[in-house]
Amino acid sequence: MSEIEAFLTPNDEQEIVAAIKIAEKNTSGEIRVHIEFSSEKDHYERALEVFYLLEMDKTAQQNGVLIYVAVHDHKFVICGDKGINDLVPKDFWNTTKEIMQAHFKKGNFRQGLIDGILKAGEELKTHFPWEKDDENELSNEISKS
């Protein structure tokens, strides 16, 4: 079993996708999770690359959020699109990051991702509340490479 396969069970993945659906009920923001083994690049640069590969920059309000995890490297990045970054302070994702980090340090990756996703949804709700005509613009499935 590879490190990526061992990182989350299929049940863990289902719970994470369910958390994305719950978080997106509060906001027009779009949340994705991407998991990969490792990155030769700077992790933030790689997260941005994945952000564009997943076409997260194509949302109507430019309010996509990517949670990128490099399993072997023990690194994760939270990055938001221009629509979010133009409205929020530089430390906007710190609370979400701290929640995830606390779980990750204990090896509880599933709960770290779930709590991080739900917190991101709450944070986004302030600036991008859910509207009755909102559509789910991006897949909720976990992306892997």
Secondary structure as the mmCIF struct_conf table of DSSP 4:
data_model
#
loop_
_struct_conf.conf_type_id
_struct_conf.id
_struct_conf.beg_label_comp_id
_struct_conf.beg_label_asym_id
_struct_conf.beg_label_seq_id
_struct_conf.end_label_comp_id
_struct_conf.end_label_asym_id
_struct_conf.end_label_seq_id
HELX_RH_AL_P HELX_RH_AL_P1 GLU A 3 PHE A 7
BEND BEND1 LEU A 8 LEU A 8
HELX_RH_AL_P HELX_RH_AL_P2 PRO A 10 GLU A 24
TURN_TY1_P TURN_TY1_P1 LYS A 25 LYS A 25
BEND BEND2 ASN A 26 ASN A 26
STRN STRN1 THR A 27 THR A 27
BEND BEND3 SER A 28 SER A 28
STRN STRN2 GLU A 30 GLU A 36
BEND BEND4 PHE A 37 PHE A 37
BEND BEND5 GLU A 40 LYS A 41
HELX_RH_AL_P HELX_RH_AL_P3 HIS A 43 LEU A 53
TURN_TY1_P TURN_TY1_P2 LEU A 54 GLU A 55
HELX_RH_3T_P HELX_RH_3T_P1 MET A 56 LYS A 58
BEND BEND6 THR A 59 THR A 59
TURN_TY1_P TURN_TY1_P3 ALA A 60 GLN A 61
BEND BEND7 GLN A 62 GLN A 62
STRN STRN3 GLY A 64 ALA A 70
TURN_TY1_P TURN_TY1_P4 VAL A 71 HIS A 74
STRN STRN4 LYS A 75 GLY A 80
HELX_RH_AL_P HELX_RH_AL_P4 LYS A 82 ASN A 85
TURN_TY1_P TURN_TY1_P5 ASP A 86 LEU A 87
BEND BEND8 VAL A 88 VAL A 88
TURN_TY1_P TURN_TY1_P6 LYS A 90 TRP A 93
HELX_RH_AL_P HELX_RH_AL_P5 ASN A 94 LYS A 105
TURN_TY1_P TURN_TY1_P7 LYS A 106 GLY A 107
HELX_RH_AL_P HELX_RH_AL_P6 PHE A 109 HIS A 127
BEND BEND9 PHE A 128 PHE A 128
STRN STRN5 PRO A 129 PRO A 129
TURN_TY1_P TURN_TY1_P8 LYS A 132 ASP A 133
BEND BEND10 LEU A 138 LEU A 138
BEND BEND11 GLU A 141 GLU A 141
HELX_LH_PP_P HELX_LH_PP_P1 ILE A 142 ILE A 142
STRN STRN6 SER A 143 LYS A 144
#
